[in-house]
Amino acid sequence: MAANALLLYMRKISSLLIETRNSLRQRNNDYAGIVQYIKEF
């Protein structure tokens, strides 16, 4: 039972990490787009 709960917990944490990494990458892409826009302006 404890091992099962631990497995669920690990899975939840890894999915959270993946979501965080994806949102950070998206924010970096947005920032790069803004910088590119300013350079063209």
C-alpha positions as CSV (number, residue, x, y, z in Angstrom):
1,M,0.0,0.0,0.0
2,A,2.7,2.4,1.0
3,A,4.7,1.6,-2.2
4,N,1.6,2.1,-4.3
5,A,1.0,5.6,-2.7
6,L,4.7,6.5,-3.2
7,L,4.4,5.5,-6.9
8,L,1.4,7.7,-7.4
9,Y,3.1,10.6,-5.6
10,M,6.2,10.2,-7.8
11,R,4.1,10.1,-11.0
12,K,2.2,13.3,-9.9
13,I,5.5,15.1,-9.2
14,S,7.0,14.1,-12.5
15,S,4.0,15.3,-14.4
16,L,4.1,18.6,-12.5
17,L,7.8,19.0,-13.4
18,I,7.0,18.4,-17.0
19,E,4.2,21.0,-17.0
20,T,6.5,23.5,-15.3
21,R,9.3,22.9,-17.8
22,N,6.8,23.3,-20.7
23,S,5.4,26.5,-19.4
24,L,8.9,27.9,-18.8
25,R,9.8,27.0,-22.4
26,Q,6.6,28.7,-23.6
27,R,7.5,31.9,-21.6
28,N,11.0,31.9,-23.1
29,N,9.5,31.6,-26.6
30,D,7.1,34.5,-25.9
31,Y,10.1,36.6,-24.6
32,A,12.1,35.8,-27.7
33,G,9.2,36.8,-29.8
34,I,8.9,40.1,-28.0
35,V,12.6,40.8,-28.4
36,Q,12.4,39.9,-32.1
37,Y,9.5,42.3,-32.5
38,I,11.3,45.1,-30.8
39,K,14.4,44.6,-33.0
40,E,12.2,44.7,-36.1
41,F,10.5,47.8,-34.8
